[in-house]
Amino acid sequence: PVYAILADDFDGDGTMDILLGGNFYRAKPEVGKYDAGYGLLLLGDGKGGFTAVPARESGFRVVGEIRSLQSIPYRGRKLVVVARNNDTALIFEY
């Protein structure tokens, strides 16, 4: 399941892109935990369509339960802060 969504222009082409994050570890034992997501970058085409970018290309791969994604400016750069349940925050630059 997706619990965090961030829309921004991650590739600098002037169109909005989407960053997704999630997972859920506390599901019932008979169901098992939902832990197959590592975050996903979707690049927008400016016409309402999006293309998924593999983690090896985007550099965005997070293990854990992502609950918040926040973009912040820092010294002329943009950073994404990733908040995870019961874990440390991570920072990615784009």
One Martini backbone bead per residue (centre of mass of N, CA, C, O) as a GRO file, in nm:
protein
   94
    1PRO     BB    1   0.098   0.035   0.016
    2VAL     BB    2   0.026   0.376  -0.001
    3TYR     BB    3   0.143   0.665   0.220
    4ALA     BB    4   0.326   0.837   0.010
    5ILE     BB    5   0.320   1.165  -0.159
    6LEU     BB    6   0.514   1.334  -0.425
    7ALA     BB    7   0.505   1.642  -0.600
    8ASP     BB    8   0.741   1.703  -0.870
    9ASP     BB    9   1.040   1.812  -1.041
   10PHE     BB   10   1.287   1.568  -1.070
   11ASP     BB   11   1.411   1.618  -1.390
   12GLY     BB   12   1.380   1.927  -1.509
   13ASP     BB   13   1.130   1.946  -1.749
   14GLY     BB   14   0.854   2.101  -1.624
   15THR     BB   15   0.720   1.845  -1.503
   16MET     BB   16   0.526   1.650  -1.323
   17ASP     BB   17   0.599   1.432  -1.061
   18ILE     BB   18   0.612   1.108  -0.881
   19LEU     BB   19   0.636   1.003  -0.538
   20LEU     BB   20   0.647   0.680  -0.378
   21GLY     BB   21   0.530   0.533  -0.058
   22GLY     BB   22   0.551   0.241   0.183
   23ASN     BB   23   0.412  -0.007   0.365
   24PHE     BB   24   0.320  -0.303   0.587
   25TYR     BB   25   0.403  -0.487   0.890
   26ARG     BB   26   0.109  -0.513   1.075
   27ALA     BB   27  -0.017  -0.755   0.977
   28LYS     BB   28  -0.164  -1.028   0.970
   29PRO     BB   29  -0.025  -1.338   0.980
   30GLU     BB   30  -0.212  -1.467   0.750
   31VAL     BB   31  -0.112  -1.238   0.541
   32GLY     BB   32   0.117  -1.056   0.589
   33LYS     BB   33   0.350  -0.848   0.491
   34TYR     BB   34   0.391  -0.526   0.327
   35ASP     BB   35   0.730  -0.528   0.152
   36ALA     BB   36   0.772  -0.469  -0.181
   37GLY     BB   37   0.833  -0.172  -0.141
   38TYR     BB   38   1.086   0.103  -0.251
   39GLY     BB   39   0.966   0.291  -0.419
   40LEU     BB   40   0.846   0.546  -0.668
   41LEU     BB   41   0.910   0.679  -0.989
   42LEU     BB   42   0.712   0.919  -1.176
   43LEU     BB   43   0.714   1.034  -1.500
   44GLY     BB   44   0.608   1.306  -1.662
   45ASP     BB   45   0.458   1.420  -1.990
   46GLY     BB   46   0.228   1.667  -1.968
   47LYS     BB   47  -0.054   1.469  -2.039
   48GLY     BB   48  -0.106   1.257  -1.777
   49GLY     BB   49   0.140   1.081  -1.796
   50PHE     BB   50   0.330   0.787  -1.674
   51THR     BB   51   0.667   0.669  -1.583
   52ALA     BB   52   0.840   0.417  -1.466
   53VAL     BB   53   1.132   0.406  -1.253
   54PRO     BB   54   1.388   0.242  -1.185
   55ALA     BB   55   1.591   0.231  -0.911
   56ARG     BB   56   1.866   0.215  -1.070
   57GLU     BB   57   1.798   0.502  -1.206
   58SER     BB   58   1.686   0.692  -0.967
   59GLY     BB   59   1.799   0.604  -0.659
   60PHE     BB   60   1.516   0.509  -0.533
   61ARG     BB   61   1.567   0.317  -0.228
   62VAL     BB   62   1.348   0.184   0.028
   63VAL     BB   63   1.358   0.052   0.347
   64GLY     BB   64   1.036   0.029   0.470
   65GLU     BB   65   0.802   0.249   0.632
   66ILE     BB   66   0.660   0.480   0.451
   67ARG     BB   67   0.504   0.810   0.559
   68SER     BB   68   0.701   1.044   0.438
   69LEU     BB   69   0.729   1.317   0.194
   70GLN     BB   70   0.981   1.583   0.162
   71SER     BB   71   1.046   1.893   0.022
   72ILE     BB   72   1.369   2.069   0.028
   73PRO     BB   73   1.559   2.339   0.044
   74TYR     BB   74   1.935   2.338  -0.022
   75ARG     BB   75   2.167   2.524  -0.137
   76GLY     BB   76   2.020   2.505  -0.438
   77ARG     BB   77   1.876   2.246  -0.357
   78LYS     BB   78   1.701   1.934  -0.359
   79LEU     BB   79   1.522   1.761  -0.104
   80VAL     BB   80   1.438   1.434   0.029
   81VAL     BB   81   1.238   1.340   0.296
   82VAL     BB   82   1.232   1.025   0.473
   83ALA     BB   83   0.977   0.878   0.658
   84ARG     BB   84   0.993   0.616   0.909
   85ASN     BB   85   0.894   0.361   1.081
   86ASN     BB   86   1.101   0.288   1.329
   87ASP     BB   87   1.318   0.493   1.190
   88THR     BB   88   1.517   0.651   0.997
   89ALA     BB   89   1.592   0.908   0.818
   90LEU     BB   90   1.602   1.016   0.476
   91ILE     BB   91   1.821   1.149   0.209
   92PHE     BB   92   1.754   1.304  -0.107
   93GLU     BB   93   1.886   1.411  -0.417
   94TYR     BB   94   1.763   1.639  -0.712
   0.00000   0.00000   0.00000
